[in-house]
Amino acid sequence: FQQFSDTGRRKEHVKITSEPKPGFLEQLSETSGGMVIGFVTFLLAFYLLFTNEGRALRTAKSLDEGLSLVVPLDSIHSISQQNEGRLVHLAGALSTSKPLFDPSYGLSLQAVKLKRNVEMYQWVEYEESNEYEENGEIKKETKYSYNTEWKSEVVNSRNFDREIGHKNPSAMAVESFTAVSSNVQVGSFVLSKGLVDKIDDFKQLSLSHLEDPHADVTRGGDYFYHSDNPRRPEVGDLRVSFFYAGLSGDDPHLGSADKVTVIARQRGDQLIPYHTKSGDVLEILYPGDLSVEEVFQKEHESNTMKTWALRAAGWFSMFVGISLMTRIFYTLVDWFPVVRDLVNIGLKAFALCVASSLSLLTISVGWLFYRPLWALLLALLSVVPIVVARSRVPPKKQQ
C-alpha cells in the first residue's frame, strides 16, 4: 500500500509491508545467532580495554621521556651539528618552494595543501520506519521522502525505493582532489611526511577576487557553479569550492604565513620521527607558537581523552555482548507480556552491572605491571556493582 504527496522539491510516499510473526523456533534460531555475535563482541571488549591501558601508560611514559630530553633550538635558520639525532623543539612560519595550482579554475596559492571540493545537486532519500503487530502479523510502515541537496559524493539512486522521478547522474564531470606541497620547511628545516600530514586545519578560500574561469562557469560567493542558473540549480549541476591548510607565504588577501610548533628528531636539515625507549614515536606539530611545556601538556590531554574514549567504547562493547548472550532468556518468555517486560529490565540491569565490574577488573589487570596500587584499588571497585545488585535482592522467606 502506498500514498504519494509532493511539496515543492520534496517528495514523499509511504509503504506498508507485512509478514507473519516468527514462530518460537525461528526466534530461537535468530537469538542463537545473536549469542555468537555477542560472544565475539564480549571477547573484543576485553582486548580493547586491556590493550588500551598498556597504550595509555606507554604513551604517558614516552611523553615524560621526551620532555626530559627535548632541546629548544636557539635559531631555526641555522643547523647545529650538536643537535644531530636529538629531540628538538622549534617554532616558526611555514614556507614552501613552489605555489600550488589548479589550472582548470585559474587558481594559485602559496600553501602546504590546496583542496578542491566538488559537490553535485542530487536527489537524497530519507527513510523512517515504524513496526507494529496487527492480526498476528508484523507490519512495517516506512515513510520515504526525497529532497534535492548538494552532496560531495555521488548518491546512487538505483538503491532508492522509487527511482522514477529521482534519478541521479552516475558520476561527476569534475572530480575533487587535494594537492600537497612536496617541500615544506620551517626556517632551514624540512618537515617529514608525518609532520606535513598533521597540517590539516583547512579553511575555505574566498573567491571574491577571482574572475569566472570559463564561459560555462559562474562565480557566486565562494563557489564556482557549473549551472545555467545557480539560484535555481537542477539535478546534475556542480559547484566547486576551495580550501587551504598551512598558508606558507604572505598573501594580500589571506595575510601572513601560518606559524607552527614542531617537536621531532633532527637529522641534518630534516625533522623526522623520534623513537622513545618506551616504544612510542614522537613526531608532534601544533599550530601557533607554543613552549615545550605547552606542547607536552596538550599531548597528555589528548592521550587522556583518547584513553577515556576507548574505555567507554570497551565498556559499551561488553554491555552489548552480554545483552546479546543473555537475550535467549527474553525469547523463552516472549509469549508472556508481563513476565517478558520484567525479564527485559532484569537482563539489562544484569548486563550493566557485569559489564561495569568486568571492565574495571580488566583495566586493573592492564595496570598490574605498571601501577600495582592503582590496580588493587580498581579491582576492589569492580566488586561494588555486584555488591549493590545483591543488596537489592529481597532475602528469601524463612521456611
C-alpha positions in Angstrom: 0.0 0.0 0.0 1.5 3.4 -1.0 0.4 7.0 -0.6 2.1 9.8 -2.6 2.5 13.6 -2.0 4.7 16.3 -3.5 5.5 19.5 -1.8 7.9 21.7 -3.9 11.2 19.9 -4.4 10.5 17.5 -1.5 8.5 14.3 -2.4 7.5 11.5 -0.1 5.5 8.3 -0.1 4.5 5.6 2.5 4.9 1.9 2.0 3.4 -0.7 4.3 4.7 -4.3 4.3 3.6 -7.2 6.4 5.0 -10.6 7.2 3.9 -13.4 9.6 5.1 -13.2 13.1 8.1 -15.5 13.5 7.4 -18.7 15.5 9.2 -19.8 18.6 11.8 -21.9 16.7 12.6 -19.1 14.3 13.0 -16.6 17.1 15.3 -19.1 18.9 17.4 -19.5 15.8 17.8 -15.8 15.5 18.7 -15.5 19.1 21.3 -18.2 18.8 23.0 -16.3 16.0 22.9 -13.1 18.2 24.6 -15.1 21.0 27.5 -15.9 18.8 27.9 -12.3 17.8 27.6 -11.2 21.4 30.3 -13.6 22.5 32.7 -12.3 19.8 31.9 -8.7 20.9 32.4 -9.7 24.5 35.9 -11.0 23.8 36.8 -7.9 21.7 35.8 -5.7 24.6 38.4 -7.5 26.8 41.1 -7.0 24.2 40.2 -3.3 23.6 40.2 -2.5 27.4 43.4 -4.3 28.2 45.5 -3.0 25.3 44.2 0.5 25.8 45.6 0.7 29.3 49.0 -0.5 28.1 48.9 2.0 25.2 47.9 4.9 27.5 50.7 4.2 30.1 53.3 3.7 27.4 52.3 7.0 25.7 52.5 8.8 29.1 55.9 7.4 29.8 57.1 8.3 26.3 55.9 11.9 26.7 57.7 12.2 30.1 60.8 10.8 28.5 60.5 13.3 25.6 60.0 16.3 28.0 63.2 15.3 29.8 65.3 15.1 26.6 63.9 17.8 24.3 66.3 20.6 23.3 64.8 24.1 22.3 66.6 25.5 19.3 68.1 29.0 19.5 67.6 29.6 15.8 65.5 28.0 13.1 67.7 29.4 10.3 71.0 27.7 11.3 71.6 24.0 11.7 73.8 22.9 14.6 75.6 19.6 14.4 75.5 19.3 18.2 71.8 18.5 18.0 72.2 15.8 15.4 69.9 12.8 16.4 68.4 14.7 19.3 64.8 15.6 20.0 64.4 19.3 19.2 61.8 22.0 19.7 61.3 24.8 17.3 58.6 27.3 16.2 58.3 29.4 13.1 56.5 30.3 9.9 55.8 27.7 7.2 57.4 28.0 3.8 57.1 26.1 0.6 59.3 26.2 -2.5 56.5 26.4 -5.1 52.9 27.6 -5.1 50.0 25.1 -5.6 48.0 25.4 -8.8 44.6 24.5 -10.1 44.8 25.5 -13.8 41.2 24.5 -14.5 40.0 27.4 -12.4 43.0 29.7 -12.7 43.9 29.4 -9.1 47.3 29.7 -7.5 48.2 29.7 -3.8 51.3 29.5 -1.6 50.2 26.9 0.9 51.0 23.4 2.2 47.7 21.9 1.0 45.1 23.0 -1.5 41.8 21.1 -1.7 39.2 21.3 -4.5 35.8 20.2 -3.2 33.2 19.4 -5.9 29.5 19.0 -5.0 26.7 17.8 -7.2 23.0 18.7 -6.8 21.3 15.4 -6.3 18.2 13.6 -5.0 18.6 12.2 -1.5 16.3 9.6 0.0 15.4 9.6 3.7 13.7 6.7 5.5 11.6 6.5 8.6 10.3 3.1 9.8 7.8 2.0 12.4 6.9 -1.6 13.2 3.8 -2.8 15.0 1.8 -6.1 15.4 -1.6 -6.5 14.0 -3.8 -9.6 13.5 -0.9 -11.9 14.2 1.4 -10.2 11.6 4.4 -7.9 11.9 3.7 -4.8 9.9 6.3 -2.2 8.9 5.3 1.2 7.9 8.1 3.0 6.1 8.0 6.7 5.0 10.3 7.5 2.1 11.0 11.2 1.5 13.1 12.7 -1.3 14.9 16.1 -1.3 17.4 17.8 -3.6 20.7 18.7 -1.9 24.4 19.5 -2.7 26.5 16.4 -2.0 30.2 15.7 -2.3 29.7 12.0 -3.1 27.6 10.5 -5.8 24.3 9.3 -4.4 23.3 6.0 -6.1 19.6 6.5 -7.0 19.4 2.8 -8.1 19.1 1.9 -4.4 16.1 4.2 -3.9 12.8 2.7 -3.1 11.4 4.7 -6.0 14.0 5.8 -8.6 11.4 7.1 -11.1 11.5 10.9 -10.8 14.5 10.8 -8.5 17.3 9.7 -10.8 20.9 11.0 -10.2 23.8 11.0 -12.6 26.3 8.1 -12.2 29.4 10.3 -12.0 30.6 13.8 -11.6 32.1 15.6 -14.6 34.7 17.3 -12.3 36.5 15.5 -9.5 37.7 16.6 -6.1 41.4 16.4 -5.2 43.9 17.6 -2.7 47.3 18.9 -3.8 50.2 18.8 -1.2 53.5 20.6 -1.5 56.5 18.4 -2.0 58.8 20.5 0.2 57.6 22.1 3.4 60.0 23.9 5.7 60.2 25.8 9.0 63.2 28.0 8.6 66.0 25.8 7.3 64.4 22.6 8.5 62.4 20.3 6.1 59.3 18.6 7.6 58.8 14.9 7.3 55.6 13.5 5.6 54.2 12.6 9.0 54.5 16.2 10.2 53.0 17.5 6.9 50.1 15.2 7.4 49.3 16.9 10.7 48.8 20.3 8.9 45.1 19.7 8.4 43.3 22.9 9.7 41.5 23.6 6.4 39.9 27.0 5.8 37.7 27.9 2.9 39.3 30.1 0.3 37.5 33.3 -0.7 36.9 33.6 -4.4 35.8 37.2 -4.4 39.0 38.5 -6.1 38.9 35.9 -8.9 37.1 36.0 -12.3 35.0 33.4 -13.9 37.5 30.9 -15.4 35.2 29.7 -18.3 32.1 30.9 -20.2 30.1 27.9 -18.8 31.3 28.6 -15.2 29.7 31.2 -13.0 31.2 32.5 -9.7 28.7 33.0 -6.9 30.0 33.8 -3.4 32.8 31.4 -2.7 31.7 28.8 -5.3 32.2 28.2 -9.0 28.9 26.9 -10.5 28.5 24.6 -13.5 24.9 25.6 -13.9 22.7 27.6 -16.2 21.0 29.2 -13.1 22.9 28.9 -9.8 20.0 30.3 -7.9 17.7 27.5 -9.2 20.0 24.5 -9.8 18.9 21.4 -11.5 19.9 17.8 -10.6 23.3 17.2 -12.1 24.6 20.7 -11.6 28.0 21.2 -10.0 29.5 23.7 -7.6 33.2 23.9 -6.7 34.8 25.4 -3.6 38.5 25.5 -2.5 40.1 25.0 0.9 43.7 25.5 2.0 45.8 24.4 5.0 49.1 25.8 6.1 49.5 29.2 4.4 53.2 29.3 3.5 53.7 32.8 2.2 52.4 36.3 2.7 49.2 36.8 0.7 47.5 40.2 0.2 44.0 38.6 0.7 44.8 36.0 3.4 47.5 37.6 5.5 50.9 36.3 6.8 52.2 32.8 6.7 50.9 30.4 9.4 53.2 29.6 12.3 53.7 26.1 13.7 55.5 24.5 16.6 57.3 21.2 16.0 59.0 18.6 18.2 60.9 15.9 16.3 64.3 14.4 15.8 66.9 16.4 13.9 68.8 14.5 11.2 70.8 17.0 9.2 68.3 19.6 7.9 65.4 17.0 8.2 62.9 16.7 11.1 61.9 13.1 11.4 60.2 10.8 14.0 61.9 10.2 17.3 61.6 6.7 18.8 61.5 6.6 22.6 62.8 3.9 24.9 59.2 3.1 25.8 58.4 2.1 22.2 56.4 5.2 21.1 57.2 7.7 18.4 57.3 11.4 19.0 56.5 13.5 15.9 54.5 16.5 17.1 53.2 19.6 15.3 50.7 22.2 16.6 49.6 25.5 15.0 50.9 28.6 16.7 54.0 29.4 18.8 54.0 27.1 21.8 56.5 26.5 24.5 57.8 23.0 25.3 55.7 22.7 28.4 52.5 23.7 26.5 53.1 21.2 23.7 53.6 18.2 26.1 50.6 19.3 28.2 48.4 19.2 25.1 49.8 15.8 24.2 49.0 14.5 27.7 45.5 15.9 27.5 45.0 14.3 24.1 46.2 10.9 25.5 43.8 11.2 28.4 40.8 11.9 26.1 41.7 9.0 23.8 42.1 6.7 26.8 38.6 7.6 28.2 37.0 7.3 24.8 38.4 3.8 24.3 37.4 2.8 27.8 33.8 3.9 27.1 33.9 2.0 23.8 35.2 -1.1 25.6 32.5 -0.9 28.3 29.8 -0.4 25.7 31.0 -3.4 23.6 31.0 -5.5 26.7 27.5 -4.4 27.6 26.2 -5.2 24.1 27.9 -8.5 24.1 26.4 -9.6 27.4 23.0 -8.3 26.4 23.1 -10.4 23.2 24.3 -13.5 25.0 21.5 -13.3 27.6 18.8 -12.5 25.0 17.7 -16.1 24.9 16.0 -15.7 28.3 13.9 -13.0 26.9 13.0 -15.1 23.9 11.9 -18.0 26.1 9.3 -15.8 27.9 8.3 -13.7 24.8 4.8 -15.2 24.9 4.0 -13.8 28.3 3.9 -9.9 28.1 4.2 -9.1 31.8 6.9 -11.6 32.5 8.7 -10.6 29.3 8.9 -6.9 30.4 10.2 -7.8 33.9 12.8 -10.2 32.4 13.9 -7.5 29.9 14.5 -5.0 32.7 16.4 -7.6 34.8 18.6 -8.6 31.9 19.6 -5.0 31.2 20.4 -4.4 34.9 22.5 -7.6 34.9 24.4 -6.6 31.7 25.0 -3.2 33.2 26.4 -4.5 36.5 28.5 -7.3 35.0 29.9 -5.0 32.2 30.9 -2.4 34.7 32.6 -4.9 37.0 34.5 -6.8 34.3 35.5 -3.5 32.7 37.1 -2.2 35.9 38.7 -5.6 36.5 40.2 -5.7 33.0 41.5 -2.2 33.4 43.1 -3.1 36.8 44.8 -6.1 35.2 46.2 -3.8 32.5 47.7 -1.6 35.2 49.0 -4.5 37.2 52.6 -4.4 35.9 52.7 -0.6 35.8 50.9 0.8 38.9 50.2 -2.1 41.3 48.5 0.0 44.0 46.0 1.6 41.5 45.4 -1.9 40.1 44.4 -3.2 43.5 42.1 -0.2 44.1 40.3 -0.7 40.8 40.0 -4.5 41.5 38.2 -3.6 44.7 35.9 -1.1 42.9 35.0 -3.8 40.4 33.1 -5.7 43.2 31.0 -2.7 44.1 28.3 -3.1 41.2 27.8 -6.7 42.1 27.5 -6.0 45.9 25.0 -3.2 45.2 23.0 -5.5 42.9 22.9 -8.3 45.5 21.9 -5.9 48.3 18.8 -5.0 46.3 17.6 -8.7 46.0 15.0 -9.4 48.7 16.0 -12.1 51.2 14.3 -15.4 50.9 11.5 -16.1 53.3 12.4 -18.4 56.1 10.7 -21.8 55.9 
